[in-house]
């Protein structure tokens, strides 16, 4: 009975429009709740229940219906589990995402400003909550050994597996069963898995986020050294 109710609930949320693709630098696919795969283009709608998949050269900017933004990095798998926003109904706000692998930049919209506690981004190592913010999250999966051959097995992975975060503005709260940590603007964080608490790391451990220059946003662009700066185009700045 419980499983049946869970399935009914999941399908009830699936299919509702959550946002629109605003910028693309390569192929972007959406795996629907029913298993069908759809190739997306600029101005394509994304829905609750979609798993968004970027290719190895693809950055994708998604604007959600509350004016928040999610910019996906290449080789990313990102699930819109639940997203509900109506300007006149704050009690109905819900934002639940899953970053399975890869990385993204998240810019808080109207939902996150009025109902911060209803935003949740799940990852394999921890869950991220917001305090009205702009942040980057990167999930590095376990290294995959190269094909067998003569000599030692080599892996090509610059970062240790786990969740990395960088806060560009505001605060985020990262938690898992082992502990929790608040990160503020300019800080970097890391946790390898659910068995170890998130910690502050003193310098950028190697997080890279360099979307094409055409990706104009209302926030500062991330520089190659991991610091933030103001964009030349500002749609609206709230103080």
C-alpha positions in Angstrom: 0.0 0.0 0.0 2.8 2.4 1.0 4.7 1.7 -2.3 1.5 2.3 -4.3 0.9 5.6 -2.6 4.5 6.7 -3.2 4.2 5.9 -6.9 0.9 7.7 -7.2 2.4 10.8 -5.5 5.5 10.8 -7.8 3.3 10.6 -11.0 1.1 13.4 -9.6 4.0 15.7 -9.5 5.6 14.6 -12.7 4.7 16.5 -15.9 4.2 19.9 -14.3 6.3 22.7 -15.9 9.2 23.8 -13.7 11.2 26.0 -16.0 12.6 26.8 -19.5 16.0 26.2 -21.2 17.5 29.6 -21.8 21.0 28.9 -23.0 22.8 25.8 -24.4 26.3 25.1 -25.7 25.7 21.5 -26.8 23.2 18.6 -26.5 20.9 18.4 -23.6 18.5 15.5 -22.9 15.6 15.0 -20.6 14.7 11.6 -19.4 11.0 11.7 -18.5 9.3 10.0 -15.5 7.9 7.4 -17.9 11.4 6.6 -19.2 11.1 8.4 -22.5 14.1 10.5 -23.6 13.6 13.9 -25.2 16.2 16.2 -26.8 15.9 19.7 -25.6 16.6 23.0 -27.3 16.6 26.7 -26.2 13.0 27.6 -25.1 12.2 23.9 -24.4 10.2 23.4 -21.1 11.5 21.2 -18.3 9.1 19.4 -16.0 9.0 17.9 -12.6 10.2 14.4 -12.8 12.7 15.2 -15.5 16.3 13.9 -15.3 18.4 16.4 -17.2 21.6 15.0 -18.9 24.3 17.2 -20.4 27.0 15.9 -22.8 30.8 16.3 -22.3 30.8 19.8 -23.9 27.4 21.0 -22.8 26.6 23.9 -20.4 22.8 24.5 -20.0 21.1 27.4 -18.3 17.6 26.6 -16.9 15.4 29.4 -15.6 12.8 28.1 -13.3 9.3 29.6 -12.9 10.3 31.6 -9.8 13.2 33.2 -11.7 15.8 31.1 -10.0 18.5 29.7 -12.3 20.3 26.4 -12.5 23.3 26.2 -14.8 24.5 22.7 -15.5 28.1 21.8 -16.2 29.1 19.2 -18.8 28.7 15.5 -17.9 26.0 16.2 -15.4 22.9 14.3 -14.3 20.4 16.4 -12.5 16.8 15.5 -11.4 14.0 17.9 -10.8 12.2 15.8 -8.2 9.7 18.5 -7.2 9.3 22.1 -8.1 6.1 24.1 -7.2 5.8 27.8 -7.1 2.8 30.1 -7.3 3.2 33.8 -6.5 -0.1 34.0 -4.6 0.4 30.7 -2.6 3.6 30.7 -0.5 2.3 27.6 1.4 2.6 25.6 -1.8 6.3 26.2 -2.3 8.5 23.1 -2.8 11.9 22.7 -4.5 13.6 19.3 -4.3 16.4 18.5 -6.6 19.0 15.7 -6.9 22.5 16.2 -8.3 23.6 12.7 -9.2 26.9 13.6 -10.8 28.6 16.5 -12.5 28.1 20.0 -11.3 25.9 23.1 -11.4 25.6 26.7 -10.3 22.4 27.6 -8.4 21.0 31.1 -8.1 18.2 31.6 -5.6 14.9 32.8 -6.9 11.6 34.0 -5.3 10.8 30.7 -3.8 14.2 30.5 -2.0 13.9 34.1 -0.8 10.5 33.6 0.9 10.7 29.9 1.9 14.4 29.0 2.3 13.5 25.9 4.3 11.6 24.4 1.4 14.6 24.2 -0.9 16.6 21.0 -0.9 19.3 19.7 -3.2 20.3 16.1 -2.6 23.6 14.6 -3.6 25.2 11.2 -3.0 27.3 12.6 -0.1 25.1 15.3 1.5 22.0 17.5 1.2 22.3 21.2 0.5 20.0 23.8 2.0 20.1 27.5 1.3 19.9 30.8 3.1 19.3 33.0 0.0 22.3 32.4 -2.1 24.4 31.6 -5.2 26.5 28.5 -5.0 28.4 26.0 -7.1 28.1 22.2 -6.3 30.2 19.5 -7.9 29.8 15.7 -7.4 32.9 13.7 -8.3 32.0 10.0 -8.7 34.4 7.2 -7.7 37.3 6.9 -10.1 37.0 4.4 -13.0 40.2 2.4 -13.7 41.4 2.5 -17.3 41.2 -0.6 -19.4 43.6 -3.5 -18.4 47.0 -3.4 -20.0 50.7 -3.7 -19.2 51.9 -1.8 -16.2 50.0 -0.4 -13.3 46.3 0.6 -13.5 45.9 4.3 -13.9 43.0 6.5 -13.1 42.5 10.0 -14.6 40.8 11.9 -11.8 42.2 15.2 -10.4 39.8 15.4 -7.4 38.9 12.8 -4.8 35.4 11.5 -5.0 32.7 13.4 -3.1 30.8 16.6 -2.9 32.5 20.0 -3.4 30.8 23.3 -2.8 31.7 26.9 -3.4 29.5 29.8 -2.1 29.5 33.0 -4.3 26.9 34.8 -2.3 24.8 34.3 0.9 25.0 31.1 2.9 24.4 27.3 2.4 23.9 24.6 4.9 25.4 21.2 4.0 24.4 18.2 6.1 24.5 14.4 6.2 24.2 11.8 9.0 27.7 12.4 10.1 27.3 16.2 10.7 26.5 19.6 9.2 28.3 22.8 8.3 27.4 26.3 7.2 29.4 27.8 4.4 29.4 31.6 3.7 30.4 33.6 0.6 33.9 33.0 -0.5 34.2 29.6 1.3 34.8 26.1 -0.2 33.6 22.8 1.3 34.0 19.1 0.9 32.6 15.8 2.1 33.5 12.4 0.6 30.4 10.5 1.6 27.5 10.2 4.1 29.9 8.8 6.7 32.0 11.9 7.0 30.8 15.4 7.9 31.3 18.3 5.5 34.3 20.5 6.3 35.6 23.9 5.1 38.6 23.7 2.9 41.0 26.7 2.9 41.4 27.2 -0.9 39.7 26.2 -4.1 40.4 22.4 -4.3 40.0 22.5 -8.1 36.4 23.4 -8.7 36.0 24.8 -12.3 33.0 26.5 -13.6 33.5 28.2 -16.9 30.3 28.5 -19.0 30.5 30.2 -22.4 30.6 34.0 -22.3 27.2 34.1 -24.0 25.6 32.8 -20.8 24.5 36.1 -19.4 23.1 36.0 -15.9 21.9 38.4 -13.2 24.8 37.2 -11.0 28.5 37.6 -11.1 30.3 35.2 -13.4 32.8 32.7 -11.9 36.3 33.5 -12.8 38.8 30.8 -13.8 40.4 31.0 -10.4 37.1 30.3 -8.7 36.3 33.8 -7.4 33.2 35.7 -8.3 32.7 39.0 -10.1 29.8 41.2 -11.3 28.2 40.5 -14.7 27.9 43.3 -17.1 24.2 42.6 -17.4 22.0 42.8 -14.3 18.3 42.1 -14.7 17.4 43.0 -11.1 19.5 43.4 -8.0 17.6 43.0 -4.7 19.2 44.6 -1.6 
